[in-house]
Amino acid sequence: MNPDPLRVALIQHPCGADAAANRATTTAAIVTAAERGAKLVLLQELHTTPYFCQQEDTAGFDLAEPVPGPTTAWLAELSREHGLVIVGSLFERRDAGLYHNTAVVLDQGHLAGRYRKMHIPDDPGYHEKFYFTPGDLGFTPIDTSRGRLGVLVCWDQWFPEAARLMSLAGAQLLLYPTAIGWEPGDDDEEKQRQLDAWVTVQRGHAVANALPLLACNRSGFETHPDAAKEGIDFWGNSFVCGPQGEILARADASAETTVLVCEIDMARSEAVRRIWPFLRDRRIDAYDDLLLRYRDKDPAGE
Amino acid sequence: MNPDPLRVALIQHPCGADAAANRATTTAAIVTAAERGAKLVLLQELHTTPYFCQQEDTAGFDLAEPVPGPTTAWLAELSREHGLVIVGSLFERRDAGLYHNTAVVLDQGHLAGRYRKMHIPDDPGYHEKFYFTPGDLGFTPIDTSRGRLGVLVCWDQWFPEAARLMSLAGAQLLLYPTAIGWEPGDDDEEKQRQLDAWVTVQRGHAVANALPLLACNRSGFETHPDAAKEGIDFWGNSFVCGPQGEILARADASAETTVLVCEIDMARSEAVRRIWPFLRDRRIDAYDDLLLRYRDKDPAGE
């Protein structure tokens, strides 16, 4: 591993219907991040558009674009101009009827790689299985000038398998562009439990793999296209934690644009793995059932 | 799942060299737990002895016993008398030269099952690979009158695979008898990071599997047999969390015997799994590499 300290920035903001305005917000924030010394910038999930998955609407596919395409060209130029690695997120059109939720990595002017979201949610207000074909590129880190990045996307963050697979493939950082929020009708205790669960499960991945982790979430309230439904209050709270899960920086739920800058000690993972060498002790001889959907007591009854 | 609320007790205490005294402490605490309405009692790891793994000494094997044997007989009687499920922990002698770190489950007088610790640590002060043969019973929950218990032991708690396998096999609760502590020479910030990491990774398992989780750790300082070495300050902090990782009860690091009683809403897991159905979305078609030790870039170079 490259043990040099790495200064990172997470850019958290609300998104409106005007894609040009969203891009302008992101561009200004990337410039700020570079001025503050960041070398790696993580953007939130689908940062050029509102979260269009609140409903199923075939017109939503108009928002998709190819890779490479306009968004990668724009981010590539910013990454070149400012000497950055930028992790962006977009709605990828691969062919008619074949779309993905894709993270793209731009490294000083070049497209270093892409990751297609593997775990796709589908819940009221998050109709992602309608829009996004499950990723088919597996859990493969992307090599950049700033390290080997384990890029995952949003719903992936609830799956320890995803973080572990990136770790086993040599990732030095775990990164999650995200769009998650509260249902306004839930009570405050439930909202707090959900937010804490989201932070905790990801801090747990950091611990289990002794890797730093970055999660960048959108903020702001977005109405539902059907006015009778309640919309989503995106909870922000983007954060960076170290390889013992320790919080290094954390934003709040504010709808203001936030540039969260943080320096990561990249030598720390190796030190932690020397005292807690989990990879040494995995029982790979006894993990076969991880490949099952479920271990039914009576498989014949299925 | 049985949706009735379940009152549980965790018994945290220091251990001395006198096994009869340790058993008396545990017995009194189990009676207290029963008086306070607990139906399931979780004991800490190796609760009848000091943590003998601080050094490698063949005399340590004298502490081992068969299963069934004296400890299961003692706990079975307590479980019968008080109508309890008790999860205990002992050093199992299976044959000469073949020993395990084993959790045992007693259900109202009967040995309901055992779990042999699968992940075995080995660090300065924790020479477990000398004493404990890795478990060969796999990750199989144990059915009891109070539910299907995913019993794991200590070092297992750092491995998301273990919790997931228990969950896939239908566990309704995750339970961890534990013995973990601080090195007195570490600074306070490192101690805090280690304790937080320990709590966090387990809360993360609760979240990822939407299961309640119980972790019972020993407390108190135990000297090293070699006076030149510093010993272990067991950090207690036994806790219970719910299926969103929310803390329901937590002890402190006190060396006093603590009976931590807590009621768990066993209907909550199903409610949480309806809003966050992670088991539905696992990418079992893409998890093969979880069975690898590591995904080498150049396997031929191994």
Chai-1 contact restraints between the chains, C-beta under 6 A:
chainA,res_idxA,chainB,res_idxB,connection_type,confidence,min_distance_angstrom,max_distance_angstrom,comment,restraint_id
A,M118,B,R283,contact,1.0,0.0,6.0,A-B,restraint_1
A,H119,B,D281,contact,1.0,0.0,6.0,A-B,restraint_2
A,G138,B,A286,contact,1.0,0.0,6.0,A-B,restraint_3
A,W158,B,F278,contact,1.0,0.0,6.0,A-B,restraint_4
A,P160,B,P160,contact,1.0,0.0,6.0,A-B,restraint_5
A,P160,B,A208,contact,1.0,0.0,6.0,A-B,restraint_6
A,E161,B,Y287,contact,1.0,0.0,6.0,A-B,restraint_7
A,L165,B,D289,contact,1.0,0.0,6.0,A-B,restraint_8
A,L168,B,Y294,contact,1.0,0.0,6.0,A-B,restraint_9
A,L168,B,R295,contact,1.0,0.0,6.0,A-B,restraint_10
A,A169,B,R295,contact,1.0,0.0,6.0,A-B,restraint_11
A,R193,B,Q244,contact,1.0,0.0,6.0,A-B,restraint_12
A,R193,B,E246,contact,1.0,0.0,6.0,A-B,restraint_13
A,A197,B,V207,contact,1.0,0.0,6.0,A-B,restraint_14
A,A197,B,Q244,contact,1.0,0.0,6.0,A-B,restraint_15
A,A197,B,G245,contact,1.0,0.0,6.0,A-B,restraint_16
A,T200,B,R203,contact,1.0,0.0,6.0,A-B,restraint_17
A,T200,B,G204,contact,1.0,0.0,6.0,A-B,restraint_18
A,T200,B,V207,contact,1.0,0.0,6.0,A-B,restraint_19
A,T200,B,G245,contact,1.0,0.0,6.0,A-B,restraint_20
A,V201,B,G204,contact,1.0,0.0,6.0,A-B,restraint_21
A,V201,B,V207,contact,1.0,0.0,6.0,A-B,restraint_22
A,V201,B,A208,contact,1.0,0.0,6.0,A-B,restraint_23
A,R203,B,T200,contact,1.0,0.0,6.0,A-B,restraint_24
A,G204,B,T200,contact,1.0,0.0,6.0,A-B,restraint_25
A,G204,B,V201,contact,1.0,0.0,6.0,A-B,restraint_26
A,G204,B,G204,contact,1.0,0.0,6.0,A-B,restraint_27
A,V207,B,A197,contact,1.0,0.0,6.0,A-B,restraint_28
A,V207,B,T200,contact,1.0,0.0,6.0,A-B,restraint_29
A,V207,B,V201,contact,1.0,0.0,6.0,A-B,restraint_30
A,A208,B,P160,contact,1.0,0.0,6.0,A-B,restraint_31
A,A208,B,V201,contact,1.0,0.0,6.0,A-B,restraint_32
A,Q244,B,R193,contact,1.0,0.0,6.0,A-B,restraint_33
A,Q244,B,A197,contact,1.0,0.0,6.0,A-B,restraint_34
A,G245,B,A197,contact,1.0,0.0,6.0,A-B,restraint_35
A,G245,B,T200,contact,1.0,0.0,6.0,A-B,restraint_36
A,E246,B,R193,contact,1.0,0.0,6.0,A-B,restraint_37
A,F278,B,W158,contact,1.0,0.0,6.0,A-B,restraint_38
A,D281,B,H119,contact,1.0,0.0,6.0,A-B,restraint_39
A,R283,B,M118,contact,1.0,0.0,6.0,A-B,restraint_40
A,I284,B,L291,contact,1.0,0.0,6.0,A-B,restraint_41
A,I284,B,R293,contact,1.0,0.0,6.0,A-B,restraint_42
A,A286,B,G138,contact,1.0,0.0,6.0,A-B,restraint_43
A,Y287,B,E161,contact,1.0,0.0,6.0,A-B,restraint_44
A,Y287,B,L290,contact,1.0,0.0,6.0,A-B,restraint_45
A,Y287,B,L291,contact,1.0,0.0,6.0,A-B,restraint_46
A,D289,B,L165,contact,1.0,0.0,6.0,A-B,restraint_47
A,L290,B,Y287,contact,1.0,0.0,6.0,A-B,restraint_48
A,L290,B,L290,contact,1.0,0.0,6.0,A-B,restraint_49
A,L291,B,I284,contact,1.0,0.0,6.0,A-B,restraint_50
A,L291,B,Y287,contact,1.0,0.0,6.0,A-B,restraint_51
A,R293,B,I284,contact,1.0,0.0,6.0,A-B,restraint_52
A,Y294,B,L168,contact,1.0,0.0,6.0,A-B,restraint_53
A,R295,B,L168,contact,1.0,0.0,6.0,A-B,restraint_54
A,R295,B,A169,contact,1.0,0.0,6.0,A-B,restraint_55
